Amino acid sequence: MRRLVAADALHEAGDLRQAELLYRELIDRFPDIWQLYFNCGLLLFESGRHEEALESYLRGLAVNPASDDLLYNAAICQKELGRYQAAIEFYLRALAIAPDAIDSLYNLAGCYRSIDDEHRAEEIYRDIITLAPDHLPSLNNLAYLTHKKAEIKSARQLYEKILEIDPGHVSADFMRAALSGETRTHSPDSYIEEVFDEFAGHYEQSLTAKLGYDLPSSLYDFYAQHLPDHKPEHVLDLGCGTGLVGEKFSTLCRSMTGVDISGNMLEAAHHKNLYNSLHKAEIIDYLDKCPGASYGLVISADVLPYLGSLEELFKKVLSVLADGGHFLFSVEDHPDDVLNPVLQQSGRFAHSKKYVRKVTGQAGWQMIAMTTLDLRKERNDWIQGSIYLMCPHPVS
């Protein structure tokens, strides 16, 4: 069929409008050829028209109900539309035809994770590894779920297996170090970006509904308690995530800037229309590139546990602070008077009060107030942390 070849060529060349017209013309003339619905569905999906793509795949399935390709792609559409249970049903139908299809199994496991059926997801990841022992994404997800259940030895072994396959796997190396009690001074940027890009879709639901997280409200109340009359003109939200801090502080100031290393987190924050500008950057890099900035308040909520050493951060924040400005931040507490950040098995760093006092003092800060609180739950126990409010030390 020359017109099909032409349609495919237009599709390949990126002329989606003309390709779609040809595909639809061919479907009208040859409604019993299921591959036409498949190709048209691919084009519609690439265009972000997921509902229309799904309709095309469903029309193809009416012609050929046994096409695992159509079933797989229909499942992807349902998943993209947030209909995880419907996606699961399509993946199961595809797997009934091709039971060892790794892509279908892997995406099915992801759907089960999205509906919080982590037990079923874990079973499927194990099935995949039986079929394909070197399947890194499944090994990585299985390591995460095993770690989450506090099966530390098994999780460490899985991370070690990943490193045998890919010695340069940054996230696996970092988490193996965390589970082995090794000393590290910082988290790799790629690890932080990967964690939060993966987490973005269910970040707020997981934190607030399941883990009792209310740190942005605590920060706002703490700030209002100690500086009730201070209304900063410009606020910088370092590690803004999905904008939970912005929701609390945006009415306090004239403008708010958000910075985060995760593009997916920033996308969620963008839709809230709280920030005057959003920047995808590692926060030290961002602070380096805006020395002329003048922020009346810099906030960093639940970010320092992912940084490790804090000496450079406290110096850089001073360089972007307006006269009379303040720094409001939180840390996870370490109970001992250790003078260095401590990498925990969670992959986050704990900082002792003695360490925070030392590095802030050396950088030129003085403490206005500090309080200790429960940050969020982890395995049914509360993580203890502290909120600090700082201002520059007056020059004598």
N, C-alpha and C positions, 0 to 999 in steps of 0.2 A: 504494500500500500504506500504509494509515493506521498500521499498527503500525510500519512502517519509519520513517515520519515521526515517530512518537512516540519511537522509539528514538533517532533522530538528535537530537531535541529534548532528551531526557534527557542524551545525550552532550554536547551543546553547553552544557547547564546545569551540567554537572559531576557529575551523579548517575550515576557510572560503574557502580555496582552494578546499578541497575535497568536501565540501558541494555544492559549485558552480558547480563542475563537475557533481555531482549527480542531482542537480536541472536541469541543461541543458540537461542531458540525459533523464530525465523524461519529460521535455517539448517536446523534439523531439518525444518521444513515445506517449505522451498524450497532443497534442497541444490544445485541447478544454477544459482543466481544468484551469480556470483562477487563482485559488489559487497558482498554481506553479509559475506563473509570479509574483504574489504578493510576495511570499517568496523569490524568486530570487532577486526581486527588493530591498527588505529589506537588503539582504546581500550585494548587490552592493552599496547601499547607505551607509551602515556601513563602507564599504571599501573606502569611499570618491569618488566613481565612479558615480557621480550624473547623468551624461549624459546617461550612460549605464543603471542606475536604472530607469530613466525616460523612456527609450526605452522599458524596461521590463514591466513597468506599462501600457504603451500605447498598447503593444501587448496584455496584459490582458484585457484592455478595448475594444479591437476589438472583444474579445470573450464575455465579459460581460459589456456592456456600462453602466449598471445601478448599478455598484458596487461603493458605496460611499467610501469604503476603498481604492480602486484603484485611484479614483479621488482625494481623500485627499492626498495620498502619491505622486501622480503626481504633485499636487500643491506644495507640500513641495520641490520637486526636482526643479521645476521652480523657486521657491523663492530662493533656495540655489544657483542657477545659475544666479541670479540677474534679472530674467525675470518676473518682478512683475505683469505686465499686464496679461501675460499668466497664472501666478499663480492665479490671481483673477478670471479668467474665469473658471479654474478648481474648485476652492472653491465654486463658484456660482453654478456650475453643481452638486457638492456634496451636497450643501445645498438645492437644488431643490428636492433631494431625502430624505435628513434628515435635515429639516429646523431648528431644535433645537439643532444641534450638536455644543456644546460649543467650542470644539477645532477648528472646521472649522471656526466658527464665529470669534474667537479670532485671528487666523492667518490671516484671511481675513482683519480684521481691521489693523493688522500690515503691510500688503501689501499696504493698502491705505495710511498709514502713510509714507511708503517708497516712494510713488509717490507724496507726499505732499498734498494728499486729506484728510486733517485732519478733515474736516467737516463730511465726510462719515465715517471716523474711529470713531469719537465721537458718531455718531448715533449707530454704531454697538456695541460699548462698553456699551451704555445705553440699547440696546436690550439684551445683555448678562446679565447685572445686573437685568433686569426684570425677566429673566429666572432663574438666579442663583445669588441672592442678595449678597452672601458672596464670590463672585469670586474676590479674591484679585488682581490678575494681571490686570483685567479690571478696577477695582476701582482705582488702582494706575495710570494706563494710563489715565483714565478719569480725575483724579485729576490734572495730569500734563497738559493735554490739556486745561482744564478749567483755570488753573493758567496762562498758556501761553496767554490766552485771557484777562487776568487781571480781571477775575471774582473771586475776592479774597475770598469773603464770601462762595461761592459755593465750591471753591477748599479746603478751610479750613474744611468745613463740610465733604467733601469726605475723607480728611486725618483723621478726627476724626472718621469717620465710619470704616476706615481701622484699627485704633487703638482699636476700640470696638471689632473687630474680632480677631486682633492679637496685644495685648498690647505691645509686644516686637518688633514691626516693626520699626526699627531704622530710616529708611528714612522718613517714614510717620511722626514719632515723630519730626524729625528735621525740616521738611517742615511746619508742623503745628506750630512749634515754630517761624519759620521765618515769617509766615503769621500773627501770633498773636502779633508780636513785642516783643517777649521774648528775654532776654539776654542769649547768648551762647558765649563760648570762643573759640570753635573750631568746625569743621565739623567732623562727625564720618567717620572713614576710610571706613567702608562698604558702606556708602552713596556715597562717592566720587568714589569708585571703581564701584559701580552700575551705576552711572550717566555716567561715561566715557566708560564703557564697552558697554552700550546701544548706546552711541553716536558715537562710533568709526567708524562705517560703513559709516556714512555720515557727519563726523566731518568737514572735510576740505571743502566740498561742501557747507555746511550750513554756516560756518564761513566766508569764503572768498567770495563766490558768493552772499550770501543773507544778510550777516550782516556787510559787509564792513570791515572785520578784516584784518589788515595788520601789526600787532604788531611785528612779527619777522623782517620785513624789517625796521620798525622804530627803533627797538633795535640795529640792525646792523649799520644803518646810525648814530645813536646817539653815539655808541661806536667808530666808525671810526672817527667821528667828534672830539671827545675829546681825543682819544688815537690812532692817525693815524699810529704811528710807533710801536705799541705794538702788537706782534704776540705771543699769548700764546701757549706753547707747548701742554698742555693738557687742554681740556675744559670739564666741567661737566654741563650737561643740566638736571636740576632738574625739573621733571614734563615734560618730553620731548614730551609726547603725540604721535602724528603720525610723528613727525620729522620736523615740519615746521621751528623750530629754527635751527635744524641741516642743513637744506638746505641752510641757509644763512651763517652759521658760520663754516661749515666743512672745507672749503678751507683756513680758517684763521689759522688753527692749525694742528699739526701733528696727534693728536688723539682726539677722542670725545667719552665721556661716557654718556649714557642716562639712566635716572631712571624714572619710572612711576609706579603708583599703579594699573593701568589698563592693564591687559594682552592683551586685544583686541587692545588697542592703541599701545602697544609695537609690536604686530604682524604687524601692518601697518608700523611702523617705521623700523622694520627689513627688510622689502622688499625694502626699499630705499637704503640700503647698505651705510649709512652715518656714522654709529657709529661703533667704534671698539668693544664696548661691550654695552649690554642693560641689565638692572636689574629691575625685578619686585619687588618693595618695596615701603613702605611709606617713604617719603624722610628723615624724622628725623631718622628713623631706619637705613636707608642706611648710613647717615652721621655718626651715632654712630659706625657703623661697619667698617669704613675705616679711622680711625684717622691718619694712616700713609700716606694717599694719599696726592698728591701735585698738585693741579689744578691751572693753571695760570689764569683761568677765570671760574667763576661759573655763570650760567644764570638761571633765573627762570621767565619764561614768562607766565603771566596770571595764576599763580599758587597760589600766596599769598592770593587772594580773597577766596580761598577754605580752607585756613588754620585757619584763625581767629587770635589768639594771635601769635605774631612773635618773642617774646623774645628768645625762645629756638632756633629757626631757625638761627637767626643772630649769636648766640654763636657757633652753630655747624658748620656753613659754615666757620668761622674763623679757625676751627681746621683742615680743609682739604685744606686750601689755601696755595699755594706756595709763597715764598718770591716775593714781587712785584706783587702779584695777585690782582684780582678785582672781585667784585660781581655786576652783572647787573640784575635788576629785575623790575617788574611792579606791581602796585597796582591799585585798583579802589579807587578813591578819595572819602573821606567824606568831605563835604563843611565846617563843623564846626571844631573847635579846640578840638575835643574830644580826650581824652588820653586813649582810649581803642578801640578795633575793634568793629564795629557795624554790626550785622547781618541784612541783608536787606531782603525784601520780595522775592527777586530772589533766596535766599538760599546761596548767596555769601556774603563775608564780605567786608565792606568799611573801609579804613584806612586814617585818616587825616594826613596831612603833619607834624603836630605837634607830633602825635604819632610815625610816622616813624623816625623823628629826635630824639625823646626821646629814643626809643628802640635801634636804631643803635648806638647812642652815648654811651649808657650804656653797650653795648656789645663790644665796642672798635673799631667802624668804624668811618670813616670820609667821608663826601660827596665830591665827585669830581664834579658832575653835576646832575641836575634834570631838567626835562621838563614835561609839562602837554600836553595831547593830547586826541583825541577821540579814544577810544579803539575799539568799535564796536556798532552796533545798537541794540536796544532792544525796541520792539513796536514802531518802527520808530523814536525813540529818541536816541541820541548818549550817550553812557556811558563815563563819563569823568574819566581819569586815569592819572597816572604819571609814568615816567621811572626814575629810580635812578641808578647812577653809583657810587660805593663805593670802598674804599680801607681801609686796616687796619690803625688805628690811630698810628702814629709813637710813639715808646716807648721813653719816656724822660729819 
